[in-house]
Amino acid sequence: IAQYMATVARNGLRQKAVPTAKAVPQPAAKAHQ
């Protein structure tokens, strides 16, 4: 998982993947609620 997140983070920084960045916190926020 750590390697996956690291890869996604690198790809996100390169591609500036805004939808991915927004898609991750939403489920996390719902899970906390």
C-alpha angles and dihedrals in degrees: 000000000000091000090047092051091046091052092047090048091052092046090046092053091048097043094029088228099198096169090055092049090051094043094057102054095046097065089041091053091048091049091054092049 
